[in-house]
Amino acid sequence: MVVRAVRGMKDILPDEAARWQRLEHTFRSIVERAGYGEVRTPHLESTELFVREIGADTDVVAKEMYSFSRHDDELTVRPEGTAGAARAYVQNNLAQLEPVTRWYYLGPMFRAERPAKGRFRQFHQAGCEIYGDAGPACDAELIAMCTELVMALGVRDFVVHVNSIGSAGTRARYRDALRDYFSPLAGSLSDDSQRRLVTNPLRILDSKDPRDQEASRGAPSVSALLDEDDAAHLAKLRGYLEDLGVPYVFDPRLVRGLDYYTRTLFELKITSGELGAQDALLGGGRYDEMIQHLGNKKPVPAIGFAMGLERILAVTPLGAPRAGPDCFFAPLVESAVGRSLVLAKSLREHGVSCELDGRGQSVKAMLRRANAMKARLVAIVGQEELERGEVTVKDLDRHEQVRVPFADLFDAVRARLAVPRSSSELSRDELRVPASVP
Ligand code: AMP
C-alpha cells in the first residue's frame, strides 16, 4: 500500500513553492521596513507553555494539540507562534537589552482540527510581535501594516474587525455578566459550553457549535464594561486608524480563540466568500500580561498578529510558476556529455542557471523538453560541434541561433540573457530539428 501524507497536511511542490516564496518575500520586505527582525524558535516546546498561556479551556489546547511524552518531557508541536516567541523574549532577557523589541516569524504550525476548506492540520503562519510599547499608536501601526500587507499580496475584498476586550478587571466583570446571561440558557448549550460556563464563559462566544452560536446571539457585549483606561486606549486607537485612513468596523462581539488577549483585538476577514466559513485571513491583539506571567520580573506590554499563509494563497492571483532555466544543455551524443557538464558548471559559476539532459534523447525530444520547462536558451553540443570545439546556442524566445567556440559561450549567453524575454510562445516550427544541427 502507498504511504500517504498525514490527513490535513500537504506537500508543496516546486511550482507552488515559487508562489510561497513570493508571498514570504513580500511579507519579509514589508515587515523589515517597519523595523521587525526575524526570530526562529523551536517547533517543539514544553506542553506547559501552551496550556498556561493559551489557556486550558481553549479549543486549541483542549482538543487540537499534537502533544506527546519523550523521556521525562511533555512536549507539544507548536500550534501557534506567539507563546514560543514570548518565551524566547523572556528567556533571552530582551527586556533588559532594549526598551522595545519588534520580531517576526514565519513557519509551520500544527493543530489537530477537522480538515476543511482553508483549515489544515499543518498550516503556515507569518506573524509579528511588538514587546515594550503599551500605547495605542503601535496597535494602529500594526493594524495598518496588516492591511498594507494583504493588499500588497493582492487581496482586495476584506474587512478589518476591531474590538477591545479590556484588561484583567474588565474581563472578570465580563465573565460575570456572561455567566448571568448564559446560566438560564445552560440546557441549550453544548456539553463543552456547559463546562465553559463554569470555567471560562468567554469561550462560549467563539464556540463553533450552532447551539452555542444561537444562545450567544443576545449576549451582552464587553464595550459597556470597559474601564476608563481601556476606553481611552480604544478611543485613541480608533482615532489613529482614522488618521491612517484604515477602513475597519468596530465589532463588539469579536472575541478570539486564545485566552491571552487584553484590550485590542483585531481580525481581517475575507468578504468574497471564497474561503467559506474559514474567512479569517489574520488575527491578533494585545497580550499585556503574558510576559510577566512567563516569569519576567517586570510586566512588559505586547501586541502581535498571525496571518494564515494557505488562506492568503487561496484568495490571491496564482502568479507565475517557477521560472525555467536560463540555459538548457542538450548533448546529442554520449561523447558530448562530459564537455556539456563542464560548460554548464562554468556557466553556473557565472550565475547562469543551467539544466542538462544527459539521457541520450533525440534533439527533438530535448527541444520539446526545454520548451516545456520554459528555458530561455538551449546549448546544443553534437558530434560536429564537439569536433570543432563549438556550441550551438539557440534562443527559444527570439527564434534564432548561433554557433560559438566553447570559450565564447558565456559571452554569447550573457548577451542574449541581457535582452528581456518576450512573452511570445515558441512556435511549433521551433520544435523541428534545425538544419544546422546534425
Ligand atoms: P489564530 O492563531 O488561531 O489566531 O489564527 C491566525 C490565523 O492563522 C487565522 O486567521 C488563519 O488565517 C490561520 N489559521 C489558524 N488555524 C488554521 C488552520 N487550521 N488551517 C489554516 N489556517 C489556519
Residues whose N, C-alpha, C, O or C-beta is under 5 A from the ligand:
A	BS01	AMP	E80 R111 E113 G118 R119 F120 F123 A280 L281 L282 G283 A306 M307 G308 R311
